[in-house]
Amino acid sequence: MFRRERSLPLRGSAAALCNNLSVLQVPARNLTHFGVVHGPSAQLLSAAPEGVPLAQRKLHAKEGAGVSPPLITQVHWCVLPFRVLLVLTSHRGIQMYESDGSVMVYWHALDSGDASPVFPFHSQYRLCLPEELLPVAASSVWDCVADMVTADDSGLLCVWRSGPEFKLMTQIPGFGVPCPSVQLWHGTVAAGYGDGQVRLYEASTGTLHVQISAHARAICALDLAPEVGKLLSAAEDTFVHIWKLSRSPESGHTEVEHCHGECVPDTQVCGARFCDPSGSSFAVTGYDLAEILRFSSV
């Protein structure tokens, strides 16, 4: 069970974007960083465990080429083996910062003739993003089956293995419904779709193991607590659900148990993330909501 904790106020509301919340826990400093997108800017917020906001910072999308104002599509912390980078993606390019957003370390601009947006990525590896790419999820470095899965607006999933070059392992056909969010866990692909379905596949073969009618409306975010195999799903139906994933020792298939459901009344949820690797707390953002809602286990 989870209970509502003290919310964190935002200077600007959250935009109606899928996966519009990023969380980075910093145990050494006893802090948690939150990132939320609002139009051409991203708001960064640091908070103590009791929910007291300590610092806020705004980052803006670089102009690049074009005449219309750039809009940020994602803010995300990428945890690398040797450093942590804060990444902003926009219709004009990719910006990389030190983890606190203080210094920009890399800026890649799109050509003015490239009309395709840059969508979120989440990986330990350097990537060339294909056109019309939606979400990308990376597995942990201990997962020997697959390293990354990508999804597009048709629901097609591509599972990749890293190396000197990325190698396509398998493709999982879509259903004509967008897949806004994907996650990898011990060789299992978890995918959330625009029809409210959560589907779990075997990464190596593309075999469907579980299909869950999880939500009444489009899923906007999935997140994974890798230490315990908890999966969080959030959707436009105002609900956030937490599922426990496990591997059957007999069949080797992934099994699912529903652990918790939380309704955020009168809110179009657009982002949700676990706040720690054990899945003992999570946070939620909603469209036009000027606060981050926090929940912790009891």
Disulfide bonds with the S-S distance in Angstrom:
none
